[in-house]
Amino acid sequence: MVFFIIIFLVFIVIVAILIFDIKTPTTTASLPANTDNIDELLAKAKNDMRRAEAIIQAEIVGDETTKGAILTNTYKGPLPERRDDGGWLSMFDNLRILKIVGINHRQGIGRYVGRVECAMVPEPDNEYDHNAIKIIAEDGHHLGYIQKERTEMVRWMTADEFPYHCTAFIKEHEDEIDGHKFFTGHVYIKLLD
């Protein structure tokens, strides 16, 4: 009987060792050894996002010199910063980046996530705002509107020449609480030369 108890205890010890050996590498390997590395990685990711945004802006305004300098890491100028509404500050005097409003009221908007070439078109028959300017994708889909507070500025920027070509960026998000999907968008408007 003592023999069976010893064998049972040895079996328990072997199983415990196996379980410990299996769990130890996964828990310790997934944790970074130095939290300074995390801060460095986050700072690098933020800088990479700013560089990517700078390339987009340079491309939209047609500044190949700045775009090339950013791509070759020789650019020494300021990079754009994020705004509170999720957009970016413009690094060019002839580029404005405006929030698209009403985007979540548009059916099928999920097909337009990412970069969208589009046009701004006045909508004088709009029952809520006769100065409304809507944003239309190249295929004619209505994406949303320029903010009411910005329509006069847009009319000045475009010299009232409509339809006016612009570029939109639409992002899909998920509400952390209920998982509901929603969209945000910004339109990039280059001033007339």
Buried (B, 14 or more C-beta within 10 A) or exposed (E): EEEEEEEEEEEEEEEEEEEEEEEEEEEEEEEEEEEEEEEEEEEEEEEEBBBEBBBBBBBBBEBEEBBEBBEEEEBEEEBBEEEEEEBBEBBBEBBBBBBBBBBEEBEEBEEBEEEBEBBBBBBEEEEEEEBBBBBBBEEEBBBBBBBEEBBEBBBEBBEEEEBBEBBBBBEEEEEEEEEEEEBBBBBBBBBEE
